[in-house]
Amino acid sequence: MRRISLSALILTAIIVVLAGALVAILLFVASQPPPRRGIQPLVEIAPYEPDSAKWGLNFPNQYSTFLLTEQNAISTTYGGSALISKLERDPRLVTLFAGMAFGVDYNEERGHRLSLKDVRETRRLNEKTPATCYSCKSANPPALWAEMGMREFGKVKFSDMSARITEPVGCANCHEANTMRLIVTNPALEEALAAQGKDWRNFTRQEMRTVVCANCHVEYYFQGDDKYLVFPWSRGTHIEGIAQYYADTGFEDWKYPEAGTSMVKIQHPEYELYTADSTHYRAGVSCADCHMPYARDGAAKFSSHNIKSPLLMAEVACGACHTDVAYVVERTKRIQDQVHETMSAAEDALIAAIESLKAAATDESADQVQLNEARRLHREAQLRWDFVLSENSMGFHNPEEALRILAVAIDMARQAQLKAIAASDAALLAKALQQ
């Protein structure tokens, strides 16, 4: 019995010692400073610091590649970053956007470092332009939103806010200072996600490498007299949901001259089209994987911030996943050619609808029910065509969806044309029957 008791005592003592050691280890670990990724920072960055050069002191590789976006004056077949007038490249756009600012000035989008310069030089500005137009053109708004709130920010005129806008798009648009965590900085995006029951703070880092692009690369509109920035996602991010949202709210950007159609101008819905169940999105590929591929500086691996078309760096961007890069480039060309051809057919159908609407609108005896239905179809058709046009990938981000949307746009445009013709023909037929 004494031998058993002694063994139990020794075992108890060992357990106590081990438990004490474990507690000591846990306390030691808990007292250590949080781990830092990569090289220790040289400077502390203030929250929402708009000057990317200060961030560059800690992250020189990312910053030096980011500076290259100012020099990417290179065109691809259907896009790129060169300063080219889209109105000169396709004169039909002048007709399609008649009566509004995009029919006067509509240029190819350039690199992030030129975002502020481009928005200030566009001829689309006027004395009523709100400060909200700075939202996706500068790294200053996140700090200003935190200071004054999105609603007060939107109430200020563009010209009056200009003195406080000093930097183009930069680090503060996507990253949390010091931790470099990818974050949502645009209140409109946070509200739109929350309306869908989503909290970006629960997203994985790979998901965030797409979501941060949605701070800017989305469809949006300015709501009310205070020009509050809103993403029309409460009915979903597919084109049908967006179109229904605008129909329900009665929103219009402009009235098409002579035709009288209430119109919506779509902006740049890259996020919406890409996430609409595209092949790459289903495979877990992020925007950054293709537009910001990994690079090396010696032993250091980093994401290049020279953001541009993957076609301009196909070996790196596409070659990370695809072994036959030449095939991928050729496949991309075939896809974009097909989308472009279908888009051209949609433009022709829309212009035909517009001409028929103008003619019917001048006919005082035209059937107003059919004429208004023609206007509705014109609005819905152009909204869909513009969704693909303004998305800036010539459909490649989601070829199947882009072609589906354009097919619907063509069908609606031709229906609008026939309804407009029928509106006048119905009046003529009624007169003939009366005689």
C-alpha positions as CSV (number, residue, x, y, z in Angstrom):
1,M,0.0,0.0,0.0
2,R,2.8,2.4,0.9
3,R,4.5,1.6,-2.5
4,I,1.2,2.4,-4.4
5,S,0.7,5.7,-2.4
6,L,4.3,6.7,-3.2
7,S,3.8,6.1,-6.9
8,A,0.6,8.1,-6.9
9,L,2.3,10.9,-5.1
10,I,5.2,11.0,-7.7
11,L,2.7,10.9,-10.6
12,T,0.7,13.7,-9.0
13,A,3.9,15.8,-8.6
14,I,4.8,15.2,-12.2
15,I,1.4,16.3,-13.4
16,V,1.6,19.5,-11.3
17,V,5.0,20.3,-12.6
18,L,3.9,19.7,-16.2
19,A,0.8,21.8,-15.7
20,G,2.8,24.6,-14.2
21,A,5.2,24.4,-17.1
22,L,2.3,24.6,-19.6
23,V,0.8,27.6,-17.8
24,A,4.2,29.3,-17.9
25,I,4.6,28.6,-21.6
26,L,1.1,29.9,-22.3
27,L,1.8,33.1,-20.3
28,F,5.1,33.6,-22.2
29,V,3.4,33.2,-25.5
30,A,0.6,35.5,-24.6
31,S,3.0,38.2,-23.5
32,Q,4.9,38.3,-26.8
33,P,4.2,41.1,-29.3
34,P,2.0,40.2,-32.2
35,P,3.9,38.6,-35.2
36,R,4.6,40.8,-38.1
37,R,4.7,39.7,-41.7
38,G,7.9,40.3,-43.6
39,I,10.3,43.1,-42.9
40,Q,9.8,45.3,-39.8
41,P,8.2,48.6,-40.8
42,L,10.4,51.7,-40.8
43,V,7.7,54.2,-40.1
44,E,4.2,54.2,-38.5
45,I,1.4,55.0,-41.0
46,A,-1.5,57.2,-39.8
47,P,-5.0,55.7,-40.4
48,Y,-6.3,56.4,-43.9
49,E,-3.0,58.2,-44.8
50,P,-3.6,59.3,-48.4
51,D,0.0,59.8,-49.4
52,S,1.1,56.4,-50.8
53,A,4.7,57.5,-50.8
54,K,4.7,57.2,-47.0
55,W,3.4,53.6,-47.2
56,G,6.1,53.0,-49.8
57,L,8.8,53.5,-47.2
58,N,7.7,50.3,-45.6
59,F,6.7,48.5,-48.8
60,P,9.1,49.7,-51.5
61,N,8.4,46.8,-54.0
62,Q,4.7,47.4,-53.9
63,Y,5.1,51.1,-54.2
64,S,7.7,51.1,-57.0
65,T,5.5,48.8,-59.1
66,F,2.4,51.0,-58.3
67,L,4.2,54.0,-59.7
68,L,4.3,52.2,-63.0
69,T,0.6,52.6,-63.5
70,E,1.3,56.2,-64.5
71,Q,3.3,55.0,-67.5
72,N,1.0,52.3,-68.9
73,A,-0.1,54.2,-72.0
74,I,-0.6,50.9,-73.9
75,S,-3.7,49.8,-75.8
76,T,-5.0,46.3,-76.1
77,T,-7.4,45.4,-78.9
78,Y,-10.4,46.4,-76.9
79,G,-9.0,48.3,-73.9
80,G,-5.7,49.1,-72.2
81,S,-4.6,52.3,-70.6
82,A,-3.9,54.7,-73.4
83,L,-5.7,58.1,-73.6
84,I,-8.2,57.3,-76.4
85,S,-11.6,58.7,-77.0
86,K,-14.2,56.0,-77.1
87,L,-16.5,58.4,-79.0
88,E,-14.0,58.6,-81.8
89,R,-13.3,54.9,-81.8
90,D,-17.1,54.2,-82.1
91,P,-19.1,57.2,-83.2
92,R,-22.3,55.4,-82.5
93,L,-21.8,56.1,-78.9
94,V,-22.4,59.8,-79.6
95,T,-25.9,58.9,-80.7
96,L,-26.5,56.4,-77.9
97,F,-25.5,58.9,-75.2
98,A,-27.0,61.9,-76.8
99,G,-28.3,64.4,-74.3
100,M,-25.9,63.6,-71.5
101,A,-22.2,64.1,-70.6
102,F,-20.9,60.8,-71.9
103,G,-22.0,61.8,-75.4
104,V,-19.6,64.7,-75.1
105,D,-16.5,63.2,-73.4
106,Y,-15.8,59.5,-72.9
107,N,-12.2,58.3,-72.8
108,E,-10.4,55.0,-72.1
109,E,-9.7,54.5,-68.4
110,R,-6.1,54.9,-67.5
111,G,-3.9,53.7,-64.6
112,H,-4.6,54.3,-61.0
113,R,-1.9,57.0,-60.6
114,L,-3.7,59.1,-63.3
115,S,-7.2,58.7,-61.7
116,L,-7.2,62.2,-60.1
117,K,-5.8,63.9,-63.2
118,D,-8.3,62.3,-65.5
119,V,-11.4,63.1,-63.4
120,R,-10.4,66.7,-63.1
121,E,-9.8,67.1,-66.8
122,T,-12.9,65.4,-68.1
123,R,-15.4,67.7,-69.9
124,R,-18.2,65.9,-68.1
125,L,-17.8,68.2,-65.0
126,N,-20.0,71.2,-64.5
127,E,-20.8,73.6,-61.7
128,K,-23.3,71.2,-60.2
129,T,-20.9,68.2,-60.0
130,P,-20.9,66.8,-56.5
131,A,-17.8,65.8,-54.4
132,T,-19.1,62.3,-54.6
133,C,-17.4,62.1,-58.0
134,Y,-14.1,62.0,-56.1
135,S,-15.1,58.8,-54.3
136,C,-13.2,56.4,-56.6
137,K,-10.6,58.8,-58.0
138,S,-8.5,59.5,-54.9
139,A,-7.0,58.1,-51.7
140,N,-8.3,61.1,-49.7
141,P,-12.0,60.2,-49.4
142,P,-11.6,57.3,-46.9
143,A,-10.2,59.8,-44.3
144,L,-12.8,62.4,-45.2
145,W,-15.6,59.8,-44.9
146,A,-14.3,58.9,-41.5
147,E,-14.2,62.6,-40.5
148,M,-17.5,64.0,-42.0
149,G,-19.5,61.0,-43.1
150,M,-20.5,60.0,-46.6
151,R,-23.7,62.0,-46.6
152,E,-22.0,65.3,-45.7
153,F,-19.2,64.6,-48.2
154,G,-21.7,64.2,-51.0
155,K,-23.4,67.6,-50.2
156,V,-20.2,69.4,-51.0
157,K,-19.6,70.5,-54.6
158,F,-16.7,68.9,-56.5
159,S,-15.0,72.3,-57.0
160,D,-15.3,73.1,-53.3
161,M,-13.8,69.8,-52.2
162,S,-10.9,70.0,-54.6
163,A,-8.5,71.7,-52.1
164,R,-8.8,68.7,-49.8
165,I,-8.2,66.1,-52.6
166,T,-4.5,65.9,-53.1
167,E,-3.7,62.3,-54.0
168,P,-4.8,59.8,-56.8
169,V,-6.0,56.3,-55.9
170,G,-3.6,54.6,-53.6
171,C,-2.8,52.4,-50.6
172,A,-5.5,53.9,-48.4
173,N,-8.3,52.8,-50.7
174,C,-7.7,49.1,-50.1
175,H,-5.4,48.6,-47.0
176,E,-5.6,49.1,-43.3
177,A,-2.6,51.2,-42.1
178,N,0.3,49.3,-40.6
179,T,-1.4,45.9,-40.6
180,M,-1.8,46.1,-44.4
181,R,-5.0,44.1,-44.0
182,L,-7.3,44.3,-47.1
183,I,-10.4,46.3,-46.0
184,V,-13.6,47.8,-47.3
185,T,-13.1,51.6,-47.2
186,N,-16.2,52.7,-49.2
187,P,-19.3,53.1,-47.0
188,A,-21.5,52.4,-50.0
189,L,-19.9,48.9,-50.4
190,E,-20.3,48.1,-46.7
191,E,-23.9,49.1,-46.9
192,A,-24.5,47.1,-50.0
193,L,-23.0,44.0,-48.6
194,A,-24.9,44.4,-45.3
195,A,-28.1,44.7,-47.3
196,Q,-27.3,41.2,-48.6
197,G,-26.6,39.9,-45.0
198,K,-22.8,39.8,-45.6
199,D,-20.0,41.1,-43.4
200,W,-16.7,41.6,-45.2
201,R,-14.8,41.1,-41.9
202,N,-15.7,37.4,-42.2
203,F,-14.3,37.0,-45.7
204,T,-11.1,35.1,-46.4
205,R,-8.1,36.9,-47.6
206,Q,-8.5,35.4,-51.0
207,E,-12.1,36.6,-51.1
208,M,-10.9,40.1,-50.1
209,R,-8.5,40.2,-53.0
210,T,-11.6,40.6,-55.1
211,V,-13.9,42.4,-52.7
212,V,-11.5,45.4,-52.3
213,C,-11.8,46.0,-56.0
214,A,-15.5,46.5,-55.4
215,N,-14.7,49.7,-53.4
216,C,-14.7,51.3,-56.9
217,H,-15.1,48.8,-59.8
218,V,-18.9,48.6,-59.5
219,E,-22.2,50.1,-60.8
220,Y,-23.4,53.0,-58.6
221,Y,-25.6,56.1,-58.6
222,F,-26.0,59.3,-56.6
223,Q,-29.2,59.2,-54.5
224,G,-31.2,62.2,-53.7
225,D,-30.4,65.9,-53.5
226,D,-27.3,65.3,-51.3
227,K,-25.9,62.9,-53.9
228,Y,-25.4,60.0,-51.5
229,L,-23.3,57.2,-53.0
230,V,-25.4,54.0,-53.4
231,F,-24.7,50.6,-55.0
232,P,-28.0,49.3,-56.4
233,W,-27.6,45.8,-55.0
234,S,-30.6,45.3,-52.7
235,R,-32.2,43.0,-55.4
236,G,-28.9,41.3,-56.1
237,T,-25.8,42.1,-58.2
238,H,-27.1,40.5,-61.5
239,I,-28.2,42.8,-64.2
240,E,-31.9,41.9,-63.8
241,G,-31.8,42.8,-60.1
242,I,-30.0,46.1,-60.8
243,A,-32.5,47.0,-63.6
244,Q,-35.4,46.1,-61.3
245,Y,-34.0,48.3,-58.6
246,Y,-33.8,51.3,-60.9
247,A,-37.3,50.6,-62.2
248,D,-38.7,50.4,-58.6
249,T,-37.1,53.6,-57.6
250,G,-37.9,55.5,-60.8
251,F,-34.3,56.6,-61.1
252,E,-33.1,58.3,-64.3
253,D,-29.8,59.8,-65.2
254,W,-31.2,61.7,-68.2
255,K,-34.1,61.9,-70.6
256,Y,-33.2,60.9,-74.1
257,P,-33.8,63.9,-76.4
258,E,-36.7,63.7,-78.9
259,A,-37.5,60.1,-77.9
260,G,-38.5,61.0,-74.3
261,T,-37.0,57.8,-72.8
262,S,-36.0,57.9,-69.1
263,M,-32.4,56.6,-69.2
264,V,-29.8,55.1,-66.9
265,K,-26.1,55.4,-67.5
266,I,-24.2,52.3,-66.2
267,Q,-20.8,52.9,-64.8
268,H,-18.1,50.1,-64.5
269,P,-19.6,46.9,-63.1
270,E,-16.5,44.7,-63.3
271,Y,-17.3,43.2,-59.8
272,E,-20.9,42.4,-60.7
273,L,-20.2,40.7,-64.0
274,Y,-17.2,38.7,-62.7
275,T,-19.0,37.4,-59.6
276,A,-22.1,36.4,-61.6
277,D,-20.9,32.7,-61.5
278,S,-18.1,33.2,-64.0
279,T,-15.7,30.3,-64.7
280,H,-12.7,31.9,-63.0
281,Y,-14.8,33.1,-60.0
282,R,-16.1,29.6,-59.4
283,A,-12.5,28.4,-59.5
284,G,-11.6,30.8,-56.6
285,V,-9.5,33.1,-58.8
286,S,-9.4,36.7,-57.5
287,C,-9.1,39.9,-59.4
288,A,-5.5,40.3,-57.9
289,D,-4.4,36.9,-59.2
290,C,-4.7,38.2,-62.8
291,H,-4.3,41.9,-62.6
292,M,-1.7,42.0,-59.8
293,P,0.3,38.7,-60.2
294,Y,3.1,37.8,-57.8
295,A,6.6,38.9,-58.5
296,R,10.0,38.4,-56.9
297,D,12.8,40.7,-55.7
298,G,15.5,38.3,-54.7
299,A,14.0,36.1,-52.0
300,A,11.1,38.4,-51.5
301,K,7.7,37.5,-53.0
302,F,5.2,40.3,-53.4
303,S,2.0,41.2,-55.4
304,S,2.9,43.5,-58.2
305,H,0.9,46.8,-57.9
306,N,1.4,47.6,-61.6
307,I,-2.3,47.0,-62.1
308,K,-3.1,46.5,-65.8
309,S,-4.6,44.2,-68.4
310,P,-3.3,40.6,-68.0
311,L,-2.9,40.5,-71.8
312,L,0.0,42.9,-71.4
313,M,1.8,40.4,-69.1
314,A,0.3,37.1,-70.1
315,E,3.3,34.9,-69.4
316,V,3.2,36.0,-65.7
317,A,-0.6,36.6,-65.2
318,C,-2.0,33.7,-67.2
319,G,1.1,31.5,-66.9
320,A,0.6,31.1,-63.1
321,C,-2.2,28.7,-63.8
322,H,-2.2,27.9,-67.5
323,T,0.7,25.9,-69.1
324,D,-0.2,26.9,-72.7
325,V,-0.2,30.7,-72.5
326,A,-0.4,31.2,-76.3
327,Y,-3.6,29.2,-76.4
328,V,-5.1,31.3,-73.6
329,V,-4.3,34.5,-75.4
330,E,-5.8,33.2,-78.6
331,R,-8.9,32.0,-76.7
332,T,-9.3,35.4,-75.1
333,K,-9.1,37.0,-78.5
334,R,-11.9,34.8,-79.9
335,I,-14.1,35.5,-76.9
336,Q,-13.6,39.2,-77.1
337,D,-14.2,39.3,-80.8
338,Q,-17.5,37.4,-80.4
339,V,-18.6,39.8,-77.6
340,H,-17.6,42.8,-79.6
341,E,-19.5,41.6,-82.7
342,T,-22.6,41.0,-80.6
343,M,-22.2,44.4,-78.9
344,S,-22.1,46.0,-82.3
345,A,-25.3,44.3,-83.3
346,A,-26.9,45.6,-80.0
347,E,-25.8,49.2,-80.9
348,D,-27.3,48.9,-84.3
349,A,-30.6,47.7,-82.8
350,L,-30.6,50.5,-80.3
351,I,-30.0,53.2,-82.8
352,A,-32.9,51.8,-85.0
353,A,-35.1,51.8,-81.9
354,I,-34.1,55.4,-81.2
355,E,-34.9,56.6,-84.7
356,S,-38.3,54.9,-84.6
357,L,-39.0,56.4,-81.1
358,K,-38.2,59.9,-82.4
359,A,-40.5,59.5,-85.3
360,A,-43.4,58.2,-83.1
361,A,-42.8,60.9,-80.4
362,T,-43.5,63.6,-83.0
363,D,-46.7,62.0,-84.1
364,E,-49.5,63.6,-82.0
365,S,-51.9,60.8,-82.8
366,A,-49.5,58.0,-81.8
367,D,-50.8,55.4,-79.4
368,Q,-49.3,56.5,-76.1
369,V,-49.6,53.2,-74.4
370,Q,-47.5,51.5,-77.1
371,L,-45.2,54.5,-77.3
372,N,-44.5,54.3,-73.5
373,E,-43.9,50.6,-73.8
374,A,-41.4,51.3,-76.5
375,R,-39.7,53.7,-74.3
376,R,-39.5,51.2,-71.4
377,L,-38.0,48.6,-73.7
378,H,-35.5,51.2,-75.0
379,R,-34.4,52.0,-71.5
380,E,-34.1,48.3,-70.5
381,A,-32.2,47.4,-73.7
382,Q,-29.7,50.2,-73.5
383,L,-29.1,49.6,-69.8
384,R,-28.1,46.0,-70.5
385,W,-25.9,46.9,-73.5
386,D,-24.2,49.6,-71.4
387,F,-23.6,47.1,-68.6
388,V,-21.3,45.1,-70.9
389,L,-19.8,48.1,-72.7
390,S,-18.9,49.9,-69.4
391,E,-17.5,46.7,-67.8
392,N,-14.2,47.1,-69.5
393,S,-13.2,43.5,-70.2
394,M,-15.1,43.2,-73.5
395,G,-17.0,40.4,-71.8
396,F,-13.9,38.3,-70.9
397,H,-14.6,38.4,-67.1
398,N,-17.7,36.4,-67.8
399,P,-18.3,35.5,-71.5
400,E,-21.4,33.5,-71.1
401,E,-23.2,36.1,-69.0
402,A,-22.0,39.0,-71.2
403,L,-23.4,37.3,-74.4
404,R,-26.6,36.4,-72.6
405,I,-27.1,40.1,-71.5
406,L,-26.3,41.4,-75.0
407,A,-28.8,38.9,-76.6
408,V,-31.5,40.2,-74.3
409,A,-30.5,43.8,-75.1
410,I,-30.8,43.1,-78.9
411,D,-34.2,41.5,-78.4
412,M,-35.5,44.3,-76.3
413,A,-34.2,47.0,-78.7
414,R,-35.9,45.4,-81.7
415,Q,-39.1,45.1,-79.6
416,A,-38.8,48.8,-78.8
417,Q,-38.4,49.6,-82.5
418,L,-41.5,47.6,-83.5
419,K,-43.6,49.0,-80.6
420,A,-42.6,52.6,-81.7
421,I,-43.6,51.8,-85.3
422,A,-46.8,50.2,-84.2
423,A,-47.7,53.2,-82.0
424,S,-47.9,55.4,-85.2
425,D,-49.3,52.7,-87.4
426,A,-52.1,52.1,-84.9
427,A,-53.1,55.7,-85.2
428,L,-53.0,55.6,-89.0
429,L,-55.1,52.4,-89.0
430,A,-57.6,54.0,-86.7
431,K,-57.9,57.0,-89.0
432,A,-58.4,54.7,-92.0
433,L,-61.1,52.8,-90.2
434,Q,-62.9,56.0,-89.3
435,Q,-62.9,57.0,-93.0
